[in-house]
Amino acid sequence: MSKSLLFIPGPVTVAEPVLTATAQPMIDHRGPEFKALLERVARRMKPIFGTERAEVLLLGSSGTGGLEAAVANMFGAGDRILACPIGVFGERLIAIARTFGCDVDVLETAWGSGVDPQALRAKLESAAGERRYAGILLTHNETSTGSQNDLASLAAAIRGCGAYVVVDSVSGLAASDFRMDEWGFDIVVTASQKALAVPPGLAMVAVAPRAWERMDSNRAPRYYFDLKKARDFAALGQTPWTPPVSIVYGLDAALDEFERTGPRRVWERHARYARAIRACAEALGLEIFSAEGAHSVTVVAIRVPAGIDADAIRKRLRDDRGVVIGGGQGKLKGQIIRIGTMGDLSQTDVLGALGALEIALLDAGVSLHIGSGVQAALRVFLETEAPAAV
Amino acid sequence: MSKSLLFIPGPVTVAEPVLTATAQPMIDHRGPEFKALLERVARRMKPIFGTERAEVLLLGSSGTGGLEAAVANMFGAGDRILACPIGVFGERLIAIARTFGCDVDVLETAWGSGVDPQALRAKLESAAGERRYAGILLTHNETSTGSQNDLASLAAAIRGCGAYVVVDSVSGLAASDFRMDEWGFDIVVTASQKALAVPPGLAMVAVAPRAWERMDSNRAPRYYFDLKKARDFAALGQTPWTPPVSIVYGLDAALDEFERTGPRRVWERHARYARAIRACAEALGLEIFSAEGAHSVTVVAIRVPAGIDADAIRKRLRDDRGVVIGGGQGKLKGQIIRIGTMGDLSQTDVLGALGALEIALLDAGVSLHIGSGVQAALRVFLETEAPAAV
């Protein structure tokens, strides 16, 4: 397998100490060593979720499994749910809710933008009495469009409406400040293979105190993803089912590094990389797909010029340069490329990948002033670099 | 973490090359390398399931997730299901089926025994017309009791009844001959962390052709575990959701070793270890929990003498000797110890652990002739060892 640089929005490049940690010998998942490991990891995830009150549970699944857990434990047949999709993963939340019989109403937002807090507020106010929403489904960061919501504003718009709020932060958490308690969210879901830069296989679900009562009255079927069972076992330092021990080891090692670096510098790194990639694209005359004020810090979506096949560019980048980037999903297939900022990537990696991108664009017939993209990215790094370089 | 020997029935000790394989760098789960990996692993699992016709799908979950996938895709509200539990994991299958609204009828079997084929046949014949069973739930190997079913006989008893047969072989597959096609099973479930000796995180589900049609008419809700979606993505060399790439790497490496050794020698090794452990227990005057003819090859359950606390023995073995064995689950808690044969364990490991067990039993007040257990195990190894020692 030739060396390649992963710039897809997950799975991301995993740092060597984390990979090494995943290869530790197996232990009894019902023994004292795993208990200590599980409790340590759950405790250290809490500040990343921005919570003291919520319980953090680990599920052996991808992020999608975590989303199913959130929805199927909280909502069921006939529950009126307001979904606020801003891309493919928001639509996935809708599909999950409909699978479990929910009556889903959709607040539409143009792809590339974040949800408008006023539109959300108006939608909630229009749904009174019988029509009141039992739940609201939000996406923090949407990798399919390179956009993210301003969750603080949405939290303010939601406040007081009484609905339970489920937030998909699979590709957002740990890459920017997140305040679950302050924002009043009930369940927040993330996964190992995104900003935490651990191999995939683990979903982490934070559950606020008032969510537990709701689950008692919800009859939607769930077994593997039963969060109350997960909580009962977590109280013993266990999981109900055999957990992916290797990935938990990896998460523990990744949290070491996260804490050593400090959250603020981790957030800054993601924001800086995203800014550099956007600056590069703009200098090359390309259009950023996400709207101003809604740019994701974990992935940048860039429109390729009309007549150019985005997927052909991706293939050339992968085959000739070992640089792996994302393409468009759903209705954006072939129209955009997506460059992630998560994982064990240095500024050097980013600059190299952007240079490779320039060559691939030129080869594909895009007219550009070669080097201008990398130059713009370099300027961002020089202007924003912290005194002690990351 | 001090060195310890894992004799629990999963997760098991993983061989060094497999651990190393799990620590390989991440790749794009939608790229050509993962496609080749996924297709290679699925193809190599087929002979282990004893199938040419079935499709083998990989799910990012524990074995329990695979069981939920099997049940929720095949059966739903009001379906009459015959469950044939022989221990805790058979009861888990019942709980899953009831969660999804199935009308579950239970064929009771004394714990420690396998299902009686004639009793099964009679039960099926008594359920005619409207009362006909839509499905049958079987356990291949039951780690909670150290027993296993004679699946060939059960398959013969079932033949022609028309019901769809779901088999939990989480702790059985790869440790003995399995013939899915010949036995006419519709879905067989296994997991990575058992006889294949890979870290946990992956369920492997084999689905026979006629099962797919059944799924079209089944309305039970499933999203993460939707097997048709898994099949659609498998056709592209992908999984619907981000897979636990590290564990798939590990499975690939474990299959290298499995094929190098050859299935027959792998089966013989499990059977020989189980026989040696049983011989040891019997020489020490202890009772094997499983009935004659129903002994598991992957785990031996041993009753501790009345008045002796099995869990105290386990704790001493773990703390003083680094030997980790299982205890009783459910109604057997405190009454039995369970010693697994799966994983990267040598005969030396087995002999060492049995010696340590003798000391722990003596310390706990069990009257025994020290060394007689290990002696009996040694005899089994000497009598049954293949010319080229494993």
Boltz contact constraints between the chains, C-beta under 6 A:
constraints:
  - contact:
      token1: [A, 8]
      token2: [B, 28]
      max_distance: 6.0
  - contact:
      token1: [A, 11]
      token2: [B, 26]
      max_distance: 6.0
  - contact:
      token1: [A, 11]
      token2: [B, 245]
      max_distance: 6.0
  - contact:
      token1: [A, 14]
      token2: [B, 26]
      max_distance: 6.0
  - contact:
      token1: [A, 19]
      token2: [B, 23]
      max_distance: 6.0
  - contact:
      token1: [A, 22]
      token2: [B, 22]
      max_distance: 6.0
  - contact:
      token1: [A, 22]
      token2: [B, 23]
      max_distance: 6.0
  - contact:
      token1: [A, 22]
      token2: [B, 246]
      max_distance: 6.0
  - contact:
      token1: [A, 23]
      token2: [B, 19]
      max_distance: 6.0
  - contact:
      token1: [A, 23]
      token2: [B, 22]
      max_distance: 6.0
  - contact:
      token1: [A, 23]
      token2: [B, 23]
      max_distance: 6.0
  - contact:
      token1: [A, 26]
      token2: [B, 11]
      max_distance: 6.0
  - contact:
      token1: [A, 26]
      token2: [B, 14]
      max_distance: 6.0
  - contact:
      token1: [A, 28]
      token2: [B, 8]
      max_distance: 6.0
  - contact:
      token1: [A, 28]
      token2: [B, 324]
      max_distance: 6.0
  - contact:
      token1: [A, 60]
      token2: [B, 61]
      max_distance: 6.0
  - contact:
      token1: [A, 60]
      token2: [B, 62]
      max_distance: 6.0
  - contact:
      token1: [A, 60]
      token2: [B, 201]
      max_distance: 6.0
  - contact:
      token1: [A, 61]
      token2: [B, 60]
      max_distance: 6.0
  - contact:
      token1: [A, 61]
      token2: [B, 61]
      max_distance: 6.0
  - contact:
      token1: [A, 62]
      token2: [B, 60]
      max_distance: 6.0
  - contact:
      token1: [A, 62]
      token2: [B, 241]
      max_distance: 6.0
  - contact:
      token1: [A, 62]
      token2: [B, 242]
      max_distance: 6.0
  - contact:
      token1: [A, 64]
      token2: [B, 224]
      max_distance: 6.0
  - contact:
      token1: [A, 64]
      token2: [B, 241]
      max_distance: 6.0
  - contact:
      token1: [A, 65]
      token2: [B, 224]
      max_distance: 6.0
  - contact:
      token1: [A, 68]
      token2: [B, 223]
      max_distance: 6.0
  - contact:
      token1: [A, 68]
      token2: [B, 224]
      max_distance: 6.0
  - contact:
      token1: [A, 96]
      token2: [B, 223]
      max_distance: 6.0
  - contact:
      token1: [A, 99]
      token2: [B, 221]
      max_distance: 6.0
  - contact:
      token1: [A, 99]
      token2: [B, 223]
      max_distance: 6.0
  - contact:
      token1: [A, 100]
      token2: [B, 221]
      max_distance: 6.0
  - contact:
      token1: [A, 199]
      token2: [B, 246]
      max_distance: 6.0
  - contact:
      token1: [A, 200]
      token2: [B, 242]
      max_distance: 6.0
  - contact:
      token1: [A, 200]
      token2: [B, 244]
      max_distance: 6.0
  - contact:
      token1: [A, 200]
      token2: [B, 245]
      max_distance: 6.0
  - contact:
      token1: [A, 201]
      token2: [B, 60]
      max_distance: 6.0
  - contact:
      token1: [A, 201]
      token2: [B, 201]
      max_distance: 6.0
  - contact:
      token1: [A, 201]
      token2: [B, 244]
      max_distance: 6.0
  - contact:
      token1: [A, 221]
      token2: [B, 99]
      max_distance: 6.0
  - contact:
      token1: [A, 221]
      token2: [B, 100]
      max_distance: 6.0
  - contact:
      token1: [A, 223]
      token2: [B, 68]
      max_distance: 6.0
  - contact:
      token1: [A, 223]
      token2: [B, 96]
      max_distance: 6.0
  - contact:
      token1: [A, 223]
      token2: [B, 99]
      max_distance: 6.0
  - contact:
      token1: [A, 224]
      token2: [B, 64]
      max_distance: 6.0
  - contact:
      token1: [A, 224]
      token2: [B, 65]
      max_distance: 6.0
  - contact:
      token1: [A, 224]
      token2: [B, 68]
      max_distance: 6.0
  - contact:
      token1: [A, 241]
      token2: [B, 62]
      max_distance: 6.0
  - contact:
      token1: [A, 241]
      token2: [B, 64]
      max_distance: 6.0
  - contact:
      token1: [A, 242]
      token2: [B, 62]
      max_distance: 6.0
  - contact:
      token1: [A, 242]
      token2: [B, 200]
      max_distance: 6.0
  - contact:
      token1: [A, 244]
      token2: [B, 200]
      max_distance: 6.0
  - contact:
      token1: [A, 244]
      token2: [B, 201]
      max_distance: 6.0
  - contact:
      token1: [A, 245]
      token2: [B, 11]
      max_distance: 6.0
  - contact:
      token1: [A, 245]
      token2: [B, 199]
      max_distance: 6.0
  - contact:
      token1: [A, 245]
      token2: [B, 200]
      max_distance: 6.0
  - contact:
      token1: [A, 246]
      token2: [B, 22]
      max_distance: 6.0
  - contact:
      token1: [A, 246]
      token2: [B, 199]
      max_distance: 6.0
  - contact:
      token1: [A, 324]
      token2: [B, 28]
      max_distance: 6.0
